[in-house]
Amino acid sequence: MTTRAETEAEKMQRVPGIEFVDTPTGRMARPVGTGLRVWQIVKALRDFNGDRELLRRTFDWLSEEQIAIAFRFYACFTRCSRAMRSSISRG
């Protein structure tokens, strides 16, 4: 059985509110208008031991919707990026 990798456009369709940006380590997903990549938001919540209120206070410019978009994307595409996984696991 072969699995076809989804394109960025397909991923943006599955999780509206995501955009892809060029970074020094390659293309990465981020919620539109945040300036933060998905992995940074997910890693922060892990660093805060799941304290979502602390996440909101620390990143007070993020809306609840932007945070939800980051977690929705991460839930859908946990295998999509080795860089994202390794960045989240660091800390």
N, C-alpha and C positions, 0 to 999 in steps of 0.2 A: 504494500500500500504506500503510495506516495502522497505527500502533503505539499500543497502549493503555498508558498509564503504569500501573505496578503500584501498588496501594494499600499503605499502611504494613503492614496486616495480611498482605498477600500477601508482602511483603518479609520480614517476621518469620517467616513460614512457610518461606520458602526458605532463610533463614539463622537458625536457632534460636539464641537467646542475644542477639539484638539487641532494643533497645527504642528508641522515639522520644521525644525530650524537646523542650520548647519552649525556644528560645534567643532572644536579642535579634534574631538574623538569620533566625529561622524554625525550623521543626521539623528536628531533626537526629538521626541514628542514633548510638547508642553501644552497646558491649557492656554487658550488664546488670551492675551493681555496680561499674563502673569509675570513673565520674565523668568519663571522657574520651570525646569524640566520635570516631567512626571516623577522620575526617580528621586529628585531632590525632595519633593513633597512626601513621597512614600517613606523615604529614609528618615525625614524629620519626625514623622509620626512614630516610627519605630524607636528613634532616639528618645522620644518623649514617652515611651512605654505605653503607647496607645492613647495618650491623653489628647483627645481631639480639641478640647478647649484651649490647652496650651499651644497647640498648633495654630489655632485661630488667633490667639493673642500675639504669638511670635510673628506670624505672617498676616498682620492685620489688614493688608491691602487685598488679600484673597477673599473672594466671596465664597459662601457655602457651595454654590454651584461649581465654581472652579475647582474647589477641593474634591467635590464629588466626581467631577469629570476626570481628574487625575487618578482617583482610585478605580473608577470604572475602566479606564484605559488599562491600568496595571492589571486588573482582574482579567481582562480579555486577552492581554498579550504578554503574559509573564515570561514566555519563552522567546519573545521577538528580538531581544537585544542582550547580548552577552555583556556589553558595557553597562547597561542599565542594571542587570542583576548583580554584577560585581560591585558597582558603585553603591547599591543599596545594602549589600552585605558588609561593606566596610564600616568601621566605626568603632 
